Amino acid sequence: MDLSTFRSTLTEAKPPAGISGCLLALWHDGKKDWEGAHTIAQDIDNPDGAWVHAYLHRKEGDPGNARYWYNRAGKTMPDLPLEKEWDEIVRAFLRKG
């Protein structure tokens, strides 16, 4: 699956089968369900989950909390639009499979 295909699933009622927890969280975020995305991300206890969690707190407008999660993910808070970061994160996790 590529970014365009993943994005096209946002019109569906259910997420694509077999996607990772990180992609599931980003799918919910893409459907404007921040709470659902956050609930999923906070239960993924690894650097990938921390990256999604960081993005969500950045989107929420909580830079201090976002910085904490970016640090846990081994990343720095990016200086790019949220939409571009969402694309970047989705692409990264699609490549992982």
Secondary structure, DSSP 8 states (H G I E B T S, - for coil): --HHHHHHGGGSSS--TT--HHHHHHHHHHTT-HHHHHHHHTT--SHHHHHHHHHHHHHHT-HHHHHHHHHHHT-----S-HHHHHHHHHHHHHHH-
